[in-house]
């Protein structure tokens, strides 16, 4: 009982046979070597060293590793977690890679429990502000056609479940979220640049200025030129 109320940070390895469980704490997995197959009710993923994975409390999952492996595991008691956390597949950018390095230092030294507590609090805060990979993808590619299947594949979800998951996370459908980003960019370009309507339409991926004008008018109630002059 005492263990589940403590922050545990340690290296672990996993066997080739599928095992199943859930735990009353949150858990973050940082691959160090090899990979891990994880299956949940809606998700199948192959976790490799460029990504981390967060498992919320009471989240049933199956897991195995078919190669030589080692993982850095951070078990996070409930009292350190925000209200309702969701599973999250996270690309390890420079910040997350630095966090992994600092946690490894704590595992190796085991000298400063307060430092581990501070790092854990930082991890839980970052979990709340980090975008899942598919949302990062949208922000980078919203000017291009984006298929729902592409987004679902990034998160390892079925497209139907992905739409439900996305709406719970953002309060919008993927289509509405992308539309909002495109409209915000169109407004920004109209008001802060002297680009021609043709130039803006090309920047936003429209075939021609007429298509862009019809689209913008339908959603904003004004033609682009009139909106610019308001």
N, C-alpha and C positions, 0 to 999 in steps of 0.2 A: 504494500500500500504506500509505503514511504517513497518508493521509486517512482511511481506514477505522478507524484507531486513534486518531483525534482526535475530540473533541466538535465537531460542526459545528452552528452555529445561524445560520440565514439565512432571508431571504424568498425564496419561489419562486412561480412561476406555472405553470399546466398548460394543455395544448392540448386541443382538442375531440376529437381522435382517441384512442381507447382505446390505452393502452400497458400493457405487462406486464413485471414484473420481481420480483425478490426481492433482499434485501441481507443481508450478514453482520453487520449491526448492528441495533439497535432504532431505531425512528423514531416520533417524536410529531408529529402534525400539528395545528396550531392555525389554523383559518380566520380570516382577517382581513377578506376581502371575497369575495363569491361563494360557490360551493359546489363540491364534488368528489364525483363518483360513484365508489364503490369496490366492487369485486366480488372475493370470495374463493370458495373451494370451497363454503362453507356460508352465505355472507352477501352481501347486496346492501344498500348504504346510500347515502344522499344526505347527505353531511357539510356542515352549515351552521354559521355562526359561533357558535351557542349550544353547540356540541359540539366535543370534540376526539377524536382517534382515535390509538390506539397500535398500531403494527405490530411484532410481535416479529421477531427475526432469522430469516432463511430462510423467510419467510412469503410465498408467491407471491400476487400480487394484480394486478388490472387497475384502471386508473384513468383518469379524464378529467374535464374541466370544460367545460361548455357555455356558461358565461357569463364575464364579466370577473372575474378572480379573483386573489387574493394569499393566500399561506399562510406562516405562520411554522413552519419545520421545525427540529426538534431531532433530529440524528442521534447516537445514543448507542452508543459502542463496548461490546463484550461485557464488558470488565473493570468497567464501571460497573453492569452489570445483575445482578439476582439470578438464581438458577439457571434456572428455567423460566418465562418470562413468556408470557402469552397476549394475543391481540388484545383490545382493550378500547375500547368506544365510551363516552365520558364526557361527561356534562353539565357545562358549565363554570360551576360555582358560584362564590361569591366568592373562595374560595381559589385555584381553578384560573385564574380571571380575573386575579388578582393575580400568579400565576406567569407567565402570558402577558405581562403588562405588564413584569415584571422582565426576562424574556428579551428582549423588544423593546428595552429600555434597553441591554442588553448588545450586541445587534446594532448599534444605532445608535452606541454609543461605542467598542466594540472595545478598551477600555482595560484591562480587568481579567479575565484568563483564569481566575484563581483563583475569582472570583465566579461565572463561568459553570460551572466545575466544581462548586462548592457547590450551585448551582441544579439542575444535572443530577442530582447525588446526591439532592437533595430530591425531584425529580420521580420518580426510580426508587423511592424509599421510599414516596412517596404512591401510586404505581401498585399497590403491594402492599396498601395499606390501603383504597383506594377501592372502593366497591361499584359494580358495573355498574348501569346505569339500571333494569333489571328487578328487581334485588334491592332497590334503593331503593324501587321501586314496591311490592314486597311488604311492606316494613316500614311503609309509609304506609297500605296498604289491606288488611292481613291480616284485619281484622275483617269485610271484605266478601267476597262470592264473587269469586274470581279465576280466570279461564279460562287454561289453558295457552297458547292461541292469542294471548291478549293479551300475555303475557310474551314469547313468541317474537317477536311483531311489534315489541316495544320494542327488542329486540336485533337485529332484521332477520335472524332465523334461521327455518328450517323448524321446526315444533313437535317433530318427532322428534329432530332434531339438538339443539334447545334442551334437551331433557330430558337428553341425554348430556352436553352442555356444562355444564349446571347441576350434575349429579352429580359431574363431575370437579372442579368449582370448590368445592363445598360438602360433598361426601361424602354428600349426601342428595338425594332426589328433590324436585321443587318441592312436591309434596303433603305430604311429610314435613316439609319446612322450614316451610311455612305452619302445619301442625298444631302443631309445636313452639312457634312464636310465639304461637299462640292459647292453648295450654295454659299457657305461661309467664304470659301476661296474665291468664288465669282464676285461676291460683294467686295471683298478685300481688293481684288484686282481692279474692279470698276472705280472704286473710291480713292485708291492710293497710287494708281499708276495712270499713265496717259496711253496705255496700250490701246490699240484699235479693238473693236468688237471681234473682228476676225482673229486677231492675235490671242485674245482671251479665250475664244472658242477653241482654238487649236491647242492652247495650253491645257484646257480642261478635257481634251480628248473628243470633242465634237467633230463631226464630219465637215461642217461648215457653219458660218455665222447664223444662217437662218435656223438651223436646228438648235443652236444655243439660244437664240432669241426666243423661239417658241417655248423651249424648256424653262428658261428663266422667267418669262412672262406667266407661264402656267403656275409656277410655284410662288412667285413674289407679287404678282398682280401688276407689275410694271415691266415695260420693255427695258432692256439694259441701258439704252441711251437715256431714257427718261429717268431711270433710277439714278444714273450718274449725275443728272442735273438737279435732283431734288435738294 
